[in-house]
């Protein structure tokens, strides 16, 4: 049985500057002994398929800036399971679009210099203490997406991906109780990479998750960023 710290989407280099310190505090407060990054470690705005903000860096500079934040996370948590998210996979997705074979690509852990992390393939489901951890982009969305995915999986499920919602929802029958958790995010909504969300009234919910022995789940919110 484990006490798991669940790191939300970080989208480096768009991570909040105080997110790592917050994670370290939660890790210590709950005496966590496992760490799961729920995916979208990096943003890769420069090579995304979406409209790009002209104020953002080119791919070379974005990689260098993201590496600084990734290494801050890695220094704080040298052992972790990493669920590859849709943004993490942009290098692989662009290679497929260009018709390149996977042999020409570096591994995710080598690319981002996190040898102590175990990268789980995109759309995979990592199970720990009977709980499924996945990025969340392969299941149902909308309000309470985590609970919907837990129902579909027939077991407790932890996801990220949906920045504007975070928390824990429980369901049960006469014999079984399960939960769905959205672990929130560590992004800075004012970062240029997040400009696509300016038009929406709902903003990213900063925080992280804790799962205890596969039965208890808690969402820990951060203080709102100063404006």
C-alpha positions in Angstrom: 0.0 0.0 0.0 1.2 3.5 -0.9 0.7 7.1 -0.2 0.8 8.7 -3.6 1.4 12.3 -4.5 -0.3 13.1 -7.8 1.2 16.0 -9.7 -1.2 17.8 -12.0 -0.5 19.0 -15.5 2.5 21.3 -15.4 3.0 22.3 -19.1 6.6 23.4 -18.6 7.7 26.2 -19.2 4.2 27.5 -18.2 4.3 26.0 -14.7 3.7 28.3 -11.7 7.0 29.3 -10.1 5.8 28.3 -6.7 4.3 24.9 -7.7 7.3 22.8 -6.9 7.5 24.2 -3.4 3.8 23.6 -2.9 4.2 19.9 -4.1 7.1 19.4 -1.7 5.0 20.7 1.2 2.1 18.4 0.4 4.4 15.4 -0.1 5.9 16.0 3.4 2.5 16.7 5.1 1.0 13.4 3.9 4.2 11.4 4.2 3.9 10.3 0.5 6.1 7.4 -0.7 5.2 7.3 -4.3 4.8 10.1 -7.0 2.7 10.1 -10.2 2.9 12.9 -12.7 -0.5 12.7 -14.4 0.8 14.0 -17.7 1.5 17.0 -19.9 4.8 17.6 -18.1 5.7 19.9 -20.9 3.6 22.1 -23.2 5.4 22.1 -26.6 3.3 25.1 -27.7 5.8 25.8 -30.5 5.1 22.5 -32.3 1.4 22.1 -31.3 -1.4 21.7 -33.9 -3.2 24.7 -32.5 -3.0 28.4 -33.3 0.2 29.7 -31.7 0.6 32.9 -29.8 3.2 35.2 -31.5 4.6 36.1 -28.0 5.7 32.5 -27.3 9.2 31.2 -27.9 10.3 29.2 -30.8 10.8 25.4 -30.4 14.5 25.7 -29.4 14.0 28.3 -26.8 10.8 26.7 -25.4 12.7 23.4 -25.0 15.5 25.2 -23.0 13.0 27.0 -20.9 10.9 23.9 -20.3 14.0 21.9 -19.3 14.8 24.3 -16.5 11.3 23.7 -14.9 11.4 20.0 -15.6 14.7 19.7 -13.8 13.2 21.6 -10.8 10.5 18.9 -10.6 13.0 16.1 -11.1 15.3 17.4 -8.4 12.4 17.5 -6.0 11.1 14.1 -7.0 13.8 11.8 -8.5 11.5 8.8 -8.6 8.1 9.0 -10.3 5.7 7.4 -12.7 4.9 9.7 -15.6 1.7 9.3 -17.6 2.5 10.7 -21.1 -0.1 13.3 -22.0 -1.2 14.7 -25.4 1.2 17.6 -25.1 4.1 15.4 -24.0 3.5 13.3 -27.1 3.7 16.2 -29.6 7.2 15.3 -30.7 6.0 11.7 -31.5 2.8 13.0 -33.1 4.7 15.4 -35.3 7.1 12.6 -36.3 4.1 10.5 -37.3 2.7 13.4 -39.3 6.1 13.7 -41.1 6.2 10.0 -41.8 9.2 9.3 -39.6 9.7 5.9 -38.0 9.7 5.7 -34.2 13.4 4.6 -34.3 14.5 8.2 -34.9 13.0 9.5 -31.7 14.6 9.7 -28.3 12.8 8.2 -25.3 10.8 10.7 -23.3 12.9 10.2 -20.2 16.1 10.7 -22.2 14.8 13.8 -23.9 13.9 15.5 -20.7 16.8 14.0 -18.6 14.6 12.3 -16.0 16.2 8.8 -15.9 14.6 8.0 -12.5 11.1 8.4 -13.9 9.1 5.7 -15.6 7.2 7.0 -18.6 3.9 5.2 -19.3 2.8 5.3 -23.0 0.1 7.7 -24.0 -3.4 6.4 -23.4 -2.0 3.7 -21.0 -3.5 3.0 -17.6 -1.1 2.6 -14.7 -2.6 0.6 -11.8 -1.4 1.1 -8.2 -3.2 -0.3 -5.2 -6.2 -1.0 -7.4 -6.4 2.6 -8.7 -6.1 3.6 -12.3 -3.9 6.5 -13.2 -4.2 7.9 -16.7 -3.8 11.3 -18.3 -7.5 11.5 -19.1 -7.6 12.4 -22.7 -8.8 8.9 -23.8 -12.0 8.9 -21.8 -15.2 10.9 -21.2 -14.9 14.6 -20.6 -17.2 17.4 -19.4 -18.2 18.1 -15.8 -16.9 15.5 -13.3 -15.0 13.7 -16.1 -13.0 11.8 -13.5 -16.1 10.2 -12.0 -17.4 9.3 -15.5 -14.1 7.6 -16.3 -14.1 5.8 -13.0 -17.6 4.4 -13.8 -16.4 3.3 -17.2 -13.3 1.6 -15.7 -15.3 0.0 -12.9 -12.6 1.1 -10.4 -11.2 4.3 -8.8 -9.5 6.5 -11.4 -7.2 9.5 -11.2 -6.8 11.8 -14.2 -5.6 15.3 -15.3 -6.0 16.9 -18.7 -9.1 19.0 -17.7 -7.5 22.2 -16.2 -10.7 24.0 -15.2 -11.9 21.3 -12.9 -10.3 19.5 -9.9 -11.5 17.5 -7.0 -12.7 14.1 -5.8 -16.1 12.5 -6.4 -17.3 9.2 -4.9 -19.7 6.6 -6.1 -20.8 3.3 -4.6 -23.1 0.3 -4.7 -24.0 -2.1 -1.9 -20.6 -3.9 -2.2 -18.1 -1.4 -3.6 -17.0 2.2 -3.3 -14.9 4.0 -5.9 -13.7 7.5 -6.6 -12.8 9.7 -9.5 -10.1 12.3 -8.9 -9.0 15.2 -11.2 -5.6 16.2 -9.8 -5.7 19.8 -11.1 -2.8 21.6 -12.6 0.3 23.6 -11.8 0.0 26.0 -14.8 0.3 29.8 -14.7 -2.8 30.9 -16.5 -1.1 34.2 -17.3 1.7 32.5 -19.3 1.4 33.2 -23.0 1.1 29.5 -23.7 -2.2 29.5 -21.9 -3.6 32.4 -24.0 -6.1 30.1 -25.6 -8.1 30.1 -22.3 -8.5 33.8 -22.0 -11.9 33.8 -23.5 -13.3 31.3 -21.0 -14.6 32.4 -17.6 -13.5 29.1 -16.0 -9.7 29.1 -15.2 -7.2 26.4 -14.3 -7.6 25.0 -10.8 -4.1 24.8 -9.3 -3.3 22.0 -6.9 -2.4 18.4 -6.6 -3.8 15.1 -5.4 -3.0 12.6 -2.7 -4.2 8.9 -2.7 -3.8 6.8 0.4 -3.8 3.0 0.2 -6.0 3.1 -2.9 -9.1 3.9 -0.8 -8.9 7.6 0.2 -8.4 10.5 -2.2 -7.8 14.2 -1.4 -7.4 17.2 -3.6 -5.1 19.9 -2.2 -5.8 23.3 -3.7 -3.1 26.0 -4.0 -3.6 29.6 -2.9 -4.8 31.7 -5.8 -1.9 33.4 -7.6 -1.4 37.0 -6.8 -2.5 39.3 -9.7 
